[in-house]
Amino acid sequence: MNRTILYFLLMALFLVPQAIYAEEANLEVNTPAIASLKQSMQARHAQLVANYENGAVGFTKDGLVALRDASAVPLAQRQHVNALISAENQDRNALYREIARANNHPEWEQQIRTTFGQRWIKLAKSGWWYQAASGSWTQK
Amino acid sequence: MKKMLFYTNLSVLLGIFLSACVTINIYFPAAAAEKAADKIIGEVWQLEEKEEQE
């Protein structure tokens, strides 16, 4: 008889992890590091947006941006645009890393990157370019 | 003999429980990540915010 009770108790214990998990269904994104990355990306976006619109810069499937069509950028500005892309990617990489770290799961970085990659594309305006899963550039 | 069987069962169950804890801990909250991503992207791109104004 006692054994049966013990088994039931053990079964009940299985529900504990689920209850703990249900409580933390949100990701922590309010840290000073993340806030400053957001701010820097927001300021840069004002300069990047024209390049999204004319197709010079597109969104890669791994959550970054890349020069898609260099001919859309006047020669004189090409260096500047390249610098923007490189700075933006640095911030994006740091953002994914910081979110993973803020949630005490550095190993989540890759999944966070993938999630962001999908959401940047999903929220991109029509006319902007992105890299499809196959790797080919596609216009929204 | 019967007692030994009981303890074997018990340890198997305990093992499953412990691994369940670990699994839950590693489990990536995909829905929460999507929500967080949308929030951050909305702020960076200054998309219209329906719910909150900062």
N, CA and C atoms of all chains as a GROMACS GRO file, in nm:
protein
  582
    1MET      N    1   0.083  -0.121   0.000
    1MET     CA    2   0.000   0.000   0.000
    1MET      C    3   0.086   0.125   0.000
    2ASN      N    4   0.186   0.125   0.090
    2ASN     CA    5   0.274   0.241   0.100
    2ASN      C    6   0.343   0.272  -0.031
    3ARG      N    7   0.375   0.166  -0.102
    3ARG     CA    8   0.446   0.185  -0.230
    3ARG      C    9   0.359   0.261  -0.328
    4THR      N   10   0.232   0.223  -0.329
    4THR     CA   11   0.142   0.291  -0.422
    4THR      C   12   0.139   0.440  -0.394
    5ILE      N   13   0.130   0.473  -0.267
    5ILE     CA   14   0.127   0.614  -0.229
    5ILE      C   15   0.255   0.685  -0.273
    6LEU      N   16   0.366   0.616  -0.250
    6LEU     CA   17   0.496   0.672  -0.287
    6LEU      C   18   0.502   0.698  -0.438
    7TYR      N   19   0.451   0.604  -0.516
    7TYR     CA   20   0.450   0.623  -0.660
    7TYR      C   21   0.369   0.744  -0.701
    8PHE      N   22   0.256   0.759  -0.635
    8PHE     CA   23   0.171   0.874  -0.668
    8PHE      C   24   0.241   1.005  -0.635
    9LEU      N   25   0.311   1.002  -0.521
    9LEU     CA   26   0.386   1.122  -0.483
    9LEU      C   27   0.492   1.156  -0.586
   10LEU      N   28   0.559   1.051  -0.633
   10LEU     CA   29   0.663   1.071  -0.734
   10LEU      C   30   0.603   1.128  -0.862
   11MET      N   31   0.488   1.076  -0.900
   11MET     CA   32   0.421   1.124  -1.020
   11MET      C   33   0.389   1.273  -1.006
   12ALA      N   34   0.344   1.310  -0.887
   12ALA     CA   35   0.310   1.450  -0.862
   12ALA      C   36   0.433   1.539  -0.877
   13LEU      N   37   0.548   1.484  -0.838
   13LEU     CA   38   0.673   1.559  -0.849
   13LEU      C   39   0.703   1.598  -0.993
   14PHE      N   40   0.656   1.517  -1.088
   14PHE     CA   41   0.684   1.546  -1.229
   14PHE      C   42   0.621   1.678  -1.272
   15LEU      N   43   0.520   1.718  -1.200
   15LEU     CA   44   0.452   1.843  -1.238
   15LEU      C   45   0.532   1.964  -1.193
   16VAL      N   46   0.623   1.946  -1.099
   16VAL     CA   47   0.698   2.060  -1.045
   16VAL      C   48   0.776   2.136  -1.153
   17PRO      N   49   0.856   2.067  -1.234
   17PRO     CA   50   0.931   2.142  -1.335
   17PRO      C   51   0.841   2.222  -1.427
   18GLN      N   52   0.725   2.164  -1.461
   18GLN     CA   53   0.634   2.234  -1.550
   18GLN      C   54   0.582   2.362  -1.486
   19ALA      N   55   0.553   2.354  -1.357
   19ALA     CA   56   0.503   2.472  -1.286
   19ALA      C   57   0.611   2.580  -1.282
   20ILE      N   58   0.734   2.539  -1.257
   20ILE     CA   59   0.844   2.636  -1.251
   20ILE      C   60   0.860   2.701  -1.388
   21TYR      N   61   0.853   2.619  -1.494
   21TYR     CA   62   0.872   2.672  -1.627
   21TYR      C   63   0.763   2.772  -1.662
   22ALA      N   64   0.639   2.740  -1.626
   22ALA     CA   65   0.526   2.826  -1.663
   22ALA      C   66   0.544   2.967  -1.607
   23GLU      N   67   0.614   2.977  -1.496
   23GLU     CA   68   0.629   3.107  -1.432
   23GLU      C   69   0.721   3.201  -1.510
   24GLU      N   70   0.824   3.144  -1.574
   24GLU     CA   71   0.916   3.232  -1.644
   24GLU      C   72   0.900   3.221  -1.794
   25ALA      N   73   0.784   3.260  -1.842
   25ALA     CA   74   0.757   3.251  -1.985
   25ALA      C   75   0.800   3.378  -2.058
   26ASN      N   76   0.868   3.467  -1.988
   26ASN     CA   77   0.915   3.589  -2.053
   26ASN      C   78   1.066   3.594  -2.055
   27LEU      N   79   1.120   3.653  -2.158
   27LEU     CA   80   1.265   3.670  -2.165
   27LEU      C   81   1.300   3.806  -2.107
   28GLU      N   82   1.410   3.807  -2.033
   28GLU     CA   83   1.459   3.933  -1.978
   28GLU      C   84   1.528   4.013  -2.089
   29VAL      N   85   1.477   4.132  -2.117
   29VAL     CA   86   1.541   4.215  -2.219
   29VAL      C   87   1.567   4.357  -2.168
   30ASN      N   88   1.545   4.377  -2.039
   30ASN     CA   89   1.563   4.512  -1.985
   30ASN      C   90   1.693   4.524  -1.905
   31THR      N   91   1.803   4.523  -1.976
   31THR     CA   92   1.931   4.544  -1.908
   31THR      C   93   1.996   4.667  -1.972
   32PRO      N   94   2.086   4.732  -1.899
   32PRO     CA   95   2.153   4.851  -1.955
   32PRO      C   96   2.223   4.821  -2.087
   33ALA      N   97   2.286   4.704  -2.097
   33ALA     CA   98   2.359   4.669  -2.220
   33ALA      C   99   2.263   4.661  -2.339
   34ILE      N  100   2.149   4.596  -2.317
   34ILE     CA  101   2.052   4.581  -2.425
   34ILE      C  102   1.993   4.717  -2.462
   35ALA      N  103   1.967   4.798  -2.361
   35ALA     CA  104   1.910   4.932  -2.387
   35ALA      C  105   2.005   5.015  -2.472
   36SER      N  106   2.134   5.008  -2.443
   36SER     CA  107   2.226   5.092  -2.519
   36SER      C  108   2.244   5.039  -2.661
   37LEU      N  109   2.236   4.907  -2.678
   37LEU     CA  110   2.242   4.850  -2.813
   37LEU      C  111   2.120   4.894  -2.895
   38LYS      N  112   2.005   4.891  -2.830
   38LYS     CA  113   1.882   4.932  -2.899
   38LYS      C  114   1.893   5.076  -2.946
   39GLN      N  115   1.945   5.160  -2.856
   39GLN     CA  116   1.956   5.301  -2.887
   39GLN      C  117   2.049   5.324  -3.006
   40SER      N  118   2.160   5.255  -3.004
   40SER     CA  119   2.257   5.271  -3.112
   40SER      C  120   2.201   5.221  -3.244
   41MET      N  121   2.125   5.111  -3.239
   41MET     CA  122   2.065   5.058  -3.362
   41MET      C  123   1.953   5.148  -3.413
   42GLN      N  124   1.883   5.207  -3.318
   42GLN     CA  125   1.773   5.297  -3.356
   42GLN      C  126   1.830   5.418  -3.432
   43ALA      N  127   1.939   5.474  -3.380
   43ALA     CA  128   2.000   5.590  -3.445
   43ALA      C  129   2.053   5.553  -3.583
   44ARG      N  130   2.110   5.434  -3.595
   44ARG     CA  131   2.165   5.391  -3.722
   44ARG      C  132   2.056   5.360  -3.824
   45HIS      N  133   1.942   5.318  -3.776
   45HIS     CA  134   1.834   5.281  -3.866
   45HIS      C  135   1.794   5.396  -3.959
   46ALA      N  136   1.801   5.518  -3.907
   46ALA     CA  137   1.766   5.635  -3.987
   46ALA      C  138   1.853   5.642  -4.113
   47GLN      N  139   1.979   5.597  -4.100
   47GLN     CA  140   2.068   5.600  -4.216
   47GLN      C  141   2.054   5.476  -4.302
   48LEU      N  142   2.016   5.366  -4.239
   48LEU     CA  143   2.009   5.240  -4.314
   48LEU      C  144   1.880   5.225  -4.394
   49VAL      N  145   1.776   5.293  -4.348
   49VAL     CA  146   1.645   5.267  -4.406
   49VAL      C  147   1.641   5.294  -4.557
   50ALA      N  148   1.712   5.397  -4.603
   50ALA     CA  149   1.714   5.426  -4.746
   50ALA      C  150   1.778   5.310  -4.823
   51ASN      N  151   1.874   5.246  -4.761
   51ASN     CA  152   1.942   5.134  -4.826
   51ASN      C  153   1.857   5.007  -4.828
   52TYR      N  154   1.766   4.996  -4.730
   52TYR     CA  155   1.672   4.884  -4.735
   52TYR      C  156   1.574   4.909  -4.851
   53GLU      N  157   1.534   5.035  -4.863
   53GLU     CA  158   1.431   5.067  -4.962
   53GLU      C  159   1.480   5.051  -5.106
   54ASN      N  160   1.604   5.090  -5.130
   54ASN     CA  161   1.652   5.077  -5.269
   54ASN      C  162   1.717   4.941  -5.296
   55GLY      N  163   1.712   4.852  -5.199
   55GLY     CA  164   1.760   4.716  -5.223
   55GLY      C  165   1.910   4.699  -5.210
   56ALA      N  166   1.981   4.804  -5.169
   56ALA     CA  167   2.126   4.791  -5.154
   56ALA      C  168   2.160   4.695  -5.041
   57VAL      N  169   2.082   4.705  -4.934
   57VAL     CA  170   2.107   4.622  -4.817
   57VAL      C  171   1.987   4.532  -4.792
   58GLY      N  172   2.014   4.407  -4.759
   58GLY     CA  173   1.907   4.312  -4.731
   58GLY      C  174   1.931   4.240  -4.599
   59PHE      N  175   1.830   4.166  -4.557
   59PHE     CA  176   1.837   4.093  -4.430
   59PHE      C  177   1.876   3.949  -4.455
   60THR      N  178   1.978   3.906  -4.384
   60THR     CA  179   2.020   3.767  -4.402
   60THR      C  180   1.937   3.676  -4.313
   61LYS      N  181   1.941   3.546  -4.343
   61LYS     CA  182   1.860   3.453  -4.266
   61LYS      C  183   1.915   3.431  -4.126
   62ASP      N  184   2.040   3.474  -4.103
   62ASP     CA  185   2.096   3.455  -3.970
   62ASP      C  186   2.090   3.583  -3.885
   63GLY      N  187   1.989   3.666  -3.914
   63GLY     CA  188   1.964   3.781  -3.826
   63GLY      C  189   2.058   3.899  -3.844
   64LEU      N  190   2.128   3.906  -3.957
   64LEU     CA  191   2.217   4.019  -3.980
   64LEU      C  192   2.174   4.095  -4.106
   65VAL      N  193   2.252   4.196  -4.144
   65VAL     CA  194   2.226   4.266  -4.270
   65VAL      C  195   2.350   4.247  -4.360
   66ALA      N  196   2.327   4.258  -4.491
   66ALA     CA  197   2.439   4.240  -4.584
   66ALA      C  198   2.418   4.328  -4.706
   67LEU      N  199   2.529   4.366  -4.770
   67LEU     CA  200   2.523   4.441  -4.894
   67LEU      C  201   2.473   4.345  -5.002
   68ARG      N  202   2.358   4.377  -5.059
   68ARG     CA  203   2.297   4.287  -5.156
   68ARG      C  204   2.326   4.333  -5.298
   69ASP      N  205   2.315   4.467  -5.318
   69ASP     CA  206   2.332   4.522  -5.452
   69ASP      C  207   2.417   4.649  -5.442
   70ALA      N  208   2.547   4.630  -5.460
   70ALA     CA  209   2.639   4.742  -5.446
   70ALA      C  210   2.611   4.851  -5.548
   71SER      N  211   2.557   4.813  -5.664
   71SER     CA  212   2.536   4.912  -5.770
   71SER      C  213   2.426   5.012  -5.732
   72ALA      N  214   2.347   4.979  -5.628
   72ALA     CA  215   2.242   5.071  -5.585
   72ALA      C  216   2.300   5.184  -5.500
   73VAL      N  217   2.426   5.171  -5.463
   73VAL     CA  218   2.490   5.274  -5.380
   73VAL      C  219   2.589   5.353  -5.464
   74PRO      N  220   2.577   5.485  -5.465
   74PRO     CA  221   2.676   5.565  -5.539
   74PRO      C  222   2.816   5.536  -5.486
   75LEU      N  223   2.910   5.534  -5.578
   75LEU     CA  224   3.047   5.497  -5.543
   75LEU      C  225   3.099   5.572  -5.421
   76ALA      N  226   3.068   5.701  -5.417
   76ALA     CA  227   3.119   5.785  -5.308
   76ALA      C  228   3.066   5.742  -5.172
   77GLN      N  229   2.950   5.676  -5.172
   77GLN     CA  230   2.889   5.640  -5.044
   77GLN      C  231   2.915   5.494  -5.004
   78ARG      N  232   2.976   5.422  -5.093
   78ARG     CA  233   2.988   5.278  -5.071
   78ARG      C  234   3.063   5.244  -4.942
   79GLN      N  235   3.166   5.317  -4.918
   79GLN     CA  236   3.245   5.290  -4.798
   79GLN      C  237   3.163   5.318  -4.672
   80HIS      N  238   3.086   5.426  -4.680
   80HIS     CA  239   3.003   5.463  -4.566
   80HIS      C  240   2.898   5.355  -4.538
   81VAL      N  241   2.836   5.306  -4.645
   81VAL     CA  242   2.734   5.203  -4.628
   81VAL      C  243   2.795   5.074  -4.573
   82ASN      N  244   2.912   5.041  -4.623
   82ASN     CA  245   2.980   4.922  -4.570
   82ASN      C  246   3.009   4.935  -4.422
   83ALA      N  247   3.048   5.055  -4.382
   83ALA     CA  248   3.076   5.079  -4.239
   83ALA      C  249   2.948   5.067  -4.158
   84LEU      N  250   2.837   5.118  -4.214
   84LEU     CA  251   2.708   5.107  -4.146
   84LEU      C  252   2.670   4.960  -4.125
   85ILE      N  253   2.687   4.882  -4.231
   85ILE     CA  254   2.652   4.739  -4.225
   85ILE      C  255   2.736   4.669  -4.120
   86SER      N  256   2.863   4.700  -4.120
   86SER     CA  257   2.950   4.631  -4.026
   86SER      C  258   2.919   4.670  -3.882
   87ALA      N  259   2.888   4.799  -3.861
   87ALA     CA  260   2.853   4.843  -3.725
   87ALA      C  261   2.719   4.783  -3.682
   88GLU      N  262   2.626   4.777  -3.776
   88GLU     CA  263   2.494   4.720  -3.745
   88GLU      C  264   2.508   4.572  -3.707
   89ASN      N  265   2.588   4.500  -3.782
   89ASN     CA  266   2.605   4.357  -3.752
   89ASN      C  267   2.675   4.335  -3.619
   90GLN      N  268   2.766   4.425  -3.586
   90GLN     CA  269   2.832   4.414  -3.457
   90GLN      C  270   2.730   4.430  -3.344
   91ASP      N  271   2.642   4.529  -3.360
   91ASP     CA  272   2.538   4.552  -3.258
   91ASP      C  273   2.442   4.435  -3.252
   92ARG      N  274   2.405   4.384  -3.367
   92ARG     CA  275   2.310   4.272  -3.369
   92ARG      C  276   2.369   4.149  -3.302
   93ASN      N  277   2.492   4.118  -3.335
   93ASN     CA  278   2.558   4.004  -3.270
   93ASN      C  279   2.564   4.023  -3.120
   94ALA      N  280   2.598   4.145  -3.079
   94ALA     CA  281   2.607   4.174  -2.936
   94ALA      C  282   2.470   4.163  -2.871
   95LEU      N  283   2.367   4.207  -2.943
   95LEU     CA  284   2.231   4.202  -2.889
   95LEU      C  285   2.188   4.058  -2.861
   96TYR      N  286   2.211   3.970  -2.958
   96TYR     CA  287   2.171   3.829  -2.939
   96TYR      C  288   2.248   3.767  -2.821
   97ARG      N  289   2.377   3.802  -2.814
   97ARG     CA  290   2.459   3.749  -2.707
   97ARG      C  291   2.412   3.801  -2.571
   98GLU      N  292   2.380   3.930  -2.568
   98GLU     CA  293   2.339   3.992  -2.442
   98GLU      C  294   2.206   3.937  -2.392
   99ILE      N  295   2.112   3.915  -2.484
   99ILE     CA  296   1.982   3.862  -2.442
   99ILE      C  297   2.001   3.722  -2.383
  100ALA      N  298   2.082   3.641  -2.450
  100ALA     CA  299   2.108   3.506  -2.399
  100ALA      C  300   2.172   3.513  -2.261
  101ARG      N  301   2.266   3.606  -2.248
  101ARG     CA  302   2.337   3.617  -2.121
  101ARG      C  303   2.247   3.672  -2.011
  102ALA      N  304   2.163   3.769  -2.046
  102ALA     CA  305   2.074   3.829  -1.946
  102ALA      C  306   1.977   3.726  -1.890
  103ASN      N  307   1.952   3.620  -1.966
  103ASN     CA  308   1.861   3.516  -1.920
  103ASN      C  309   1.934   3.394  -1.865
  104ASN      N  310   2.063   3.413  -1.840
  104ASN     CA  311   2.146   3.306  -1.784
  104ASN      C  312   2.150   3.181  -1.870
  105HIS      N  313   2.135   3.199  -2.000
  105HIS     CA  314   2.146   3.087  -2.092
  105HIS      C  315   2.229   3.128  -2.212
  106PRO      N  316   2.359   3.143  -2.196
  106PRO     CA  317   2.443   3.183  -2.310
  106PRO      C  318   2.426   3.090  -2.430
  107GLU      N  319   2.388   2.966  -2.403
  107GLU     CA  320   2.376   2.869  -2.513
  107GLU      C  321   2.252   2.895  -2.599
  108TRP      N  322   2.166   2.988  -2.556
  108TRP     CA  323   2.047   3.021  -2.634
  108TRP      C  324   2.078   3.117  -2.749
  109GLU      N  325   2.200   3.170  -2.751
  109GLU     CA  326   2.234   3.276  -2.847
  109GLU      C  327   2.191   3.240  -2.990
  110GLN      N  328   2.222   3.119  -3.031
  110GLN     CA  329   2.192   3.079  -3.169
  110GLN      C  330   2.041   3.078  -3.196
  111GLN      N  331   1.966   3.030  -3.099
  111GLN     CA  332   1.820   3.025  -3.119
  111GLN      C  333   1.759   3.165  -3.117
  112ILE      N  334   1.818   3.252  -3.034
  112ILE     CA  335   1.771   3.390  -3.031
  112ILE      C  336   1.800   3.457  -3.165
  113ARG      N  337   1.918   3.430  -3.218
  113ARG     CA  338   1.956   3.484  -3.348
  113ARG      C  339   1.858   3.439  -3.456
  114THR      N  340   1.825   3.310  -3.455
  114THR     CA  341   1.733   3.256  -3.555
  114THR      C  342   1.595   3.321  -3.542
  115THR      N  343   1.550   3.335  -3.416
  115THR     CA  344   1.420   3.398  -3.393
  115THR      C  345   1.420   3.541  -3.446
  116PHE      N  346   1.524   3.617  -3.412
  116PHE     CA  347   1.534   3.754  -3.460
  116PHE      C  348   1.539   3.758  -3.613
  117GLY      N  349   1.616   3.666  -3.671
  117GLY     CA  350   1.628   3.662  -3.816
  117GLY      C  351   1.491   3.653  -3.880
  118GLN      N  352   1.406   3.567  -3.824
  118GLN     CA  353   1.271   3.552  -3.880
  118GLN      C  354   1.186   3.676  -3.856
  119ARG      N  355   1.202   3.738  -3.737
  119ARG     CA  356   1.115   3.852  -3.704
  119ARG      C  357   1.155   3.979  -3.778
  120TRP      N  358   1.285   4.003  -3.798
  120TRP     CA  359   1.326   4.121  -3.877
  120TRP      C  360   1.259   4.113  -4.014
  121ILE      N  361   1.263   3.992  -4.072
  121ILE     CA  362   1.209   3.974  -4.207
  121ILE      C  363   1.056   3.988  -4.205
  122LYS      N  364   0.997   3.930  -4.103
  122LYS     CA  365   0.851   3.935  -4.092
  122LYS      C  366   0.802   4.080  -4.079
  123LEU      N  367   0.876   4.161  -4.005
  123LEU     CA  368   0.833   4.298  -3.980
  123LEU      C  369   0.887   4.397  -4.084
  124ALA      N  370   0.970   4.349  -4.176
  124ALA     CA  371   1.025   4.437  -4.279
  124ALA      C  372   0.912   4.489  -4.368
  125LYS      N  373   0.932   4.611  -4.419
  125LYS     CA  374   0.828   4.669  -4.505
  125LYS      C  375   0.832   4.604  -4.643
  126SER      N  376   0.723   4.612  -4.715
  126SER     CA  377   0.722   4.551  -4.847
  126SER      C  378   0.815   4.633  -4.937
  127GLY      N  379   0.886   4.561  -5.022
  127GLY     CA  380   0.986   4.625  -5.106
  127GLY      C  381   1.127   4.600  -5.056
  128TRP      N  382   1.140   4.569  -4.928
  128TRP     CA  383   1.272   4.541  -4.872
  128TRP      C  384   1.313   4.398  -4.909
  129TRP      N  385   1.444   4.377  -4.910
  129TRP     CA  386   1.496   4.247  -4.954
  129TRP      C  387   1.543   4.162  -4.837
  130TYR      N  388   1.523   4.033  -4.851
  130TYR     CA  389   1.571   3.941  -4.748
  130TYR      C  390   1.619   3.812  -4.812
  131GLN      N  391   1.696   3.740  -4.734
  131GLN     CA  392   1.751   3.613  -4.781
  131GLN      C  393   1.655   3.501  -4.741
  132ALA      N  394   1.605   3.430  -4.838
  132ALA     CA  395   1.514   3.318  -4.810
  132ALA      C  396   1.595   3.202  -4.750
  133ALA      N  397   1.523   3.102  -4.700
  133ALA     CA  398   1.590   2.987  -4.637
  133ALA      C  399   1.688   2.922  -4.733
  134SER      N  400   1.658   2.928  -4.863
  134SER     CA  401   1.746   2.867  -4.962
  134SER      C  402   1.873   2.949  -4.983
  135GLY      N  403   1.872   3.075  -4.934
  135GLY     CA  404   1.990   3.160  -4.949
  135GLY      C  405   1.975   3.263  -5.060
  136SER      N  406   1.868   3.251  -5.141
  136SER     CA  407   1.851   3.347  -5.251
  136SER      C  408   1.781   3.474  -5.201
  137TRP      N  409   1.815   3.587  -5.262
  137TRP     CA  410   1.754   3.714  -5.221
  137TRP      C  411   1.612   3.725  -5.276
  138THR      N  412   1.524   3.769  -5.190
  138THR     CA  413   1.383   3.778  -5.225
  138THR      C  414   1.331   3.915  -5.183
  139GLN      N  415   1.240   3.970  -5.262
  139GLN     CA  416   1.183   4.100  -5.225
  139GLN      C  417   1.047   4.078  -5.161
  140LYS      N  418   1.026   4.148  -5.049
  140LYS     CA  419   0.898   4.135  -4.980
  140LYS      C  420   0.786   4.203  -5.057
  141MET      N  421   1.383  -0.998  -0.277
  141MET     CA  422   1.376  -0.991  -0.425
  141MET      C  423   1.276  -0.884  -0.468
  142LYS      N  424   1.159  -0.891  -0.404
  142LYS     CA  425   1.055  -0.796  -0.437
  142LYS      C  426   1.099  -0.654  -0.401
  143LYS      N  427   1.169  -0.648  -0.286
  143LYS     CA  428   1.215  -0.517  -0.238
  143LYS      C  429   1.317  -0.456  -0.334
  144MET      N  430   1.402  -0.544  -0.389
  144MET     CA  431   1.505  -0.497  -0.481
  144MET      C  432   1.440  -0.438  -0.607
  145LEU      N  433   1.337  -0.507  -0.653
  145LEU     CA  434   1.265  -0.463  -0.771
  145LEU      C  435   1.206  -0.324  -0.745
  146PHE      N  436   1.155  -0.308  -0.624
  146PHE     CA  437   1.094  -0.180  -0.588
  146PHE      C  438   1.197  -0.067  -0.594
  147TYR      N  439   1.315  -0.094  -0.539
  147TYR     CA  440   1.417   0.011  -0.539
  147TYR      C  441   1.469   0.041  -0.679
  148THR      N  442   1.471  -0.063  -0.763
  148THR     CA  443   1.512  -0.040  -0.902
  148THR      C  444   1.413   0.054  -0.969
  149ASN      N  445   1.286   0.022  -0.951
  149ASN     CA  446   1.182   0.106  -1.010
  149ASN      C  447   1.193   0.250  -0.959
  150LEU      N  448   1.216   0.259  -0.830
  150LEU     CA  449   1.224   0.389  -0.766
  150LEU      C  450   1.337   0.472  -0.827
  151SER      N  451   1.452   0.409  -0.846
  151SER     CA  452   1.566   0.484  -0.897
  151SER      C  453   1.545   0.523  -1.043
  152VAL      N  454   1.476   0.436  -1.118
  152VAL     CA  455   1.446   0.471  -1.258
  152VAL      C  456   1.357   0.595  -1.261
  153LEU      N  457   1.254   0.593  -1.178
  153LEU     CA  458   1.162   0.707  -1.173
  153LEU      C  459   1.235   0.836  -1.134
  154LEU      N  460   1.322   0.823  -1.034
  154LEU     CA  461   1.397   0.939  -0.988
  154LEU      C  462   1.486   0.993  -1.100
  155GLY      N  463   1.545   0.900  -1.173
  155GLY     CA  464   1.630   0.940  -1.285
  155GLY      C  465   1.552   1.018  -1.388
  156ILE      N  466   1.433   0.970  -1.419
  156ILE     CA  467   1.348   1.039  -1.517
  156ILE      C  468   1.311   1.178  -1.467
  157PHE      N  469   1.282   1.184  -1.338
  157PHE     CA  470   1.244   1.314  -1.280
  157PHE      C  471   1.358   1.415  -1.292
  158LEU      N  472   1.477   1.370  -1.257
  158LEU     CA  473   1.592   1.461  -1.261
  158LEU      C  474   1.620   1.507  -1.404
  159SER      N  475   1.610   1.414  -1.498
  159SER     CA  476   1.638   1.453  -1.636
  159SER      C  477   1.528   1.547  -1.687
  160ALA      N  478   1.406   1.529  -1.635
  160ALA     CA  479   1.297   1.619  -1.674
  160ALA      C  480   1.329   1.761  -1.628
  161CYS      N  481   1.382   1.774  -1.508
  161CYS     CA  482   1.421   1.905  -1.456
  161CYS      C  483   1.522   1.970  -1.548
  162VAL      N  484   1.624   1.894  -1.586
  162VAL     CA  485   1.730   1.948  -1.670
  162VAL      C  486   1.674   1.989  -1.805
  163THR      N  487   1.589   1.901  -1.862
  163THR     CA  488   1.531   1.930  -1.993
  163THR      C  489   1.454   2.060  -1.989
  164ILE      N  490   1.372   2.078  -1.888
  164ILE     CA  491   1.291   2.198  -1.877
  164ILE      C  492   1.384   2.320  -1.869
  165ASN      N  493   1.491   2.305  -1.796
  165ASN     CA  494   1.584   2.415  -1.779
  165ASN      C  495   1.650   2.458  -1.910
  166ILE      N  496   1.680   2.361  -1.995
  166ILE     CA  497   1.748   2.394  -2.120
  166ILE      C  498   1.646   2.440  -2.225
  167TYR      N  499   1.523   2.403  -2.207
  167TYR     CA  500   1.422   2.427  -2.308
  167TYR      C  501   1.415   2.575  -2.346
  168PHE      N  502   1.421   2.602  -2.474
  168PHE     CA  503   1.421   2.740  -2.522
  168PHE      C  504   1.278   2.791  -2.537
  169PRO      N  505   1.243   2.901  -2.470
  169PRO     CA  506   1.106   2.953  -2.478
  169PRO      C  507   1.084   3.029  -2.609
  170ALA      N  508   1.048   2.955  -2.713
  170ALA     CA  509   1.039   3.013  -2.847
  170ALA      C  510   0.937   3.126  -2.856
  171ALA      N  511   0.820   3.107  -2.792
  171ALA     CA  512   0.715   3.208  -2.801
  171ALA      C  513   0.759   3.337  -2.731
  172ALA      N  514   0.824   3.322  -2.616
  172ALA     CA  515   0.871   3.439  -2.542
  172ALA      C  516   0.980   3.511  -2.621
  173ALA      N  517   1.064   3.434  -2.689
  173ALA     CA  518   1.171   3.495  -2.767
  173ALA      C  519   1.113   3.576  -2.882
  174GLU      N  520   1.008   3.523  -2.942
  174GLU     CA  521   0.945   3.593  -3.054
  174GLU      C  522   0.884   3.725  -3.006
  175LYS      N  523   0.821   3.718  -2.889
  175LYS     CA  524   0.761   3.838  -2.831
  175LYS      C  525   0.868   3.943  -2.801
  176ALA      N  526   0.978   3.896  -2.742
  176ALA     CA  527   1.087   3.988  -2.709
  176ALA      C  528   1.147   4.048  -2.835
  177ALA      N  529   1.162   3.965  -2.939
  177ALA     CA  530   1.219   4.014  -3.064
  177ALA      C  531   1.129   4.122  -3.124
  178ASP      N  532   0.999   4.096  -3.126
  178ASP     CA  533   0.905   4.194  -3.183
  178ASP      C  534   0.911   4.326  -3.108
  179LYS      N  535   0.926   4.318  -2.976
  179LYS     CA  536   0.931   4.438  -2.894
  179LYS      C  537   1.056   4.519  -2.928
  180ILE      N  538   1.168   4.451  -2.935
  180ILE     CA  539   1.294   4.520  -2.962
  180ILE      C  540   1.296   4.576  -3.105
  181ILE      N  541   1.251   4.496  -3.200
  181ILE     CA  542   1.249   4.543  -3.339
  181ILE      C  543   1.156   4.664  -3.352
  182GLY      N  544   1.042   4.657  -3.283
  182GLY     CA  545   0.948   4.770  -3.285
  182GLY      C  546   1.013   4.897  -3.234
  183GLU      N  547   1.097   4.884  -3.133
  183GLU     CA  548   1.164   5.002  -3.077
  183GLU      C  549   1.274   5.052  -3.169
  184VAL      N  550   1.351   4.960  -3.223
  184VAL     CA  551   1.463   5.000  -3.310
  184VAL      C  552   1.411   5.064  -3.439
  185TRP      N  553   1.306   5.006  -3.495
  185TRP     CA  554   1.252   5.059  -3.620
  185TRP      C  555   1.143   5.164  -3.596
  186GLN      N  556   1.113   5.186  -3.471
  186GLN     CA  557   1.010   5.281  -3.432
  186GLN      C  558   0.879   5.258  -3.507
  187LEU      N  559   0.839   5.130  -3.504
  187LEU     CA  560   0.710   5.095  -3.560
  187LEU      C  561   0.603   5.147  -3.465
  188GLU      N  562   0.484   5.155  -3.515
  188GLU     CA  563   0.377   5.207  -3.428
  188GLU      C  564   0.357   5.113  -3.311
  189GLU      N  565   0.360   5.171  -3.192
  189GLU     CA  566   0.338   5.091  -3.073
  189GLU      C  567   0.195   5.109  -3.028
  190LYS      N  568   0.125   4.997  -3.030
  190LYS     CA  569  -0.017   5.005  -2.996
  190LYS      C  570  -0.038   5.009  -2.845
  191GLU      N  571   0.046   4.930  -2.776
  191GLU     CA  572   0.016   4.914  -2.633
  191GLU      C  573   0.088   5.016  -2.544
  192GLU      N  574   0.218   5.036  -2.574
  192GLU     CA  575   0.291   5.117  -2.477
  192GLU      C  576   0.362   5.234  -2.544
  193GLN      N  577   0.369   5.339  -2.471
  193GLN     CA  578   0.442   5.458  -2.515
  193GLN      C  579   0.547   5.486  -2.410
  194GLU      N  580   0.671   5.501  -2.455
  194GLU     CA  581   0.775   5.526  -2.356
  194GLU      C  582   0.823   5.669  -2.365
   0.00000   0.00000   0.00000
